[in-house]
Amino acid sequence: MTKREMEFLGGRMTQLREKNGVKSLQAMMKQLQSSDKEEYQVYNKSTLSRAENGSAGEKTIVKWAKAYCYVFNYSEKQTEQFLRGDKIAVPDTSALLKNPQLVDELGEEYNIVVIPDIVIRELDSIKNSNTGTLGKRAWEIIKGIGYGERIVKMKYSGDKSIKKDEQIIAVAKDAAEKYGCEVQIITDDADYSAFLKGDDTVTALHLREYMITKQKLINMNGLVELDKYYADDYSDIIPPNEDEINAFLPDGNTLIISTVRNRKYSFEQRKAKIQWLIAHSADIDKRDCKHRYFPPLTHAIQMTDYNMFIFLLNECHANPNVGSRNPHDAGKLRQKDIKREKNEGNMPLMVAAWDGKVEFVKALCADEGTSINQQDANGFTALIKACYWGFLKCRDILLETGADIKIVDIDGLTAEDHYNGYLETGRKKSNKQNKKGRRF
């Protein structure tokens, strides 16, 4: 790390400390002393002072930056995001078109943002050849880039006949050599893995992965305390701002999802808390950032919490068509090489049908907003999922609602094919409604 990079990361440590209400280094020292990690316990205020002003060594600054994240309950992903300050970001054209504000956002986290000249040329070409929204967006991106000390343009001077992705990688490698630190290429659609195999200095970060873990410096301790707090009345509580109220907790859940799943408290208490969160801009449809990437409505189905499910659907107006979406996946749906366990696009109705939860299926089918024939990454519809396990009551409800029996999955199989497979193999899922032998 250069001196400037160390000063940048140290400054973010100061911001993080103050954002969490720790106003002095003496108070921060006490926070660290109470830590359960012995290596993070410090008894000399000047150690922290040198780290925050960037005058300590690189390893020392990184160590205490991690310590700050630990005591303020940052998850591993959030700590990784916080430490991006010692890296360089290189956005490609696809990422900028997807998020026109990306350069400004990267500038808040990365020490330097490098804009390859090939990206500017691509945007300029799009601007000149498109008179519609896309052309206007490209023009706004070019116009909005404010070059300076931390946002710089770098020129590619090599072989112009190679692929544009390779040219961007070449610029990224030049930046890594020039500034002496790691570089992350931020992309929305290109797969750089083949080109970057074995390279330790340049890596690719998918835009969705970046955005899902990106969180501004927030009062994580405050959110953790709010997550634990339940009451009949929240009128005396000062709500977090919109960024914080929708932030991910250390376990990857949002405040709403955590409340949905917390059965230690009564339904009425959880309901009051969710209503308060929504009234202060909490997103009722925001997915978790952990294993399944489910929205609150699907979490209620998983828990077989019918009262919570109906409350979210009818009173909170949760969108019944929000499917799971893995932020670390390439996002190319309906391809046979996708691992089935990723199962992107797994919407609430599909989860209910897969588990044979009749009342949930019935309620979703009765909701006018539910898409009955929506498919997931494997091409499965809710009807196919019900037939796969032989859940006949769920199947019949779906058929009565208008489920399409002709839709095929990525293997070309219909719901009837899956039901016949169930009859042949006798596969079972623990559910009393599973009765073998009836015709489709």
Buried (B, 14 or more C-beta within 10 A) or exposed (E): BBEBBBBBBBBBBBEBBBBBEBEEBEEBBEBBEEBEEEEBEBEEEEBBBBBBBBBBEBEBBBBBBBBBBBBBBBBEBBBEBBBBBBBBBBBBBBBBBBBEEBBBBBBEBBBBBBBBBBBBEBBEEBBEEBEEEEBEBBBEBBEEBEEEEBBBEBEBEEEEEEEBBBBBBBBBBBBBEEBEBBBBBBBBBBEBEEBBEEBEBBBBBBBBBBBBBBBBBBBBBBBBEBBEEBEEEBEEEEBBEEEBBBBBBBBBBBBBBBBBBBEEBEEEBBBBBBBBBBEBBBBBBBBBBBEBBBBBBBBBBBEEBBEBBBBBBEEBEBBBBBBBBBBEBBBEBBEEEBEEEBBBBBBBBBBBBBBBBBBBBBBBBEBEEBBBBBBBBBBBBBBBBBBBBBBBBBBBBBBEBEBEBEBBBBEEBBBBBBBBBBBEEEEEEEBEBBEEEEEB
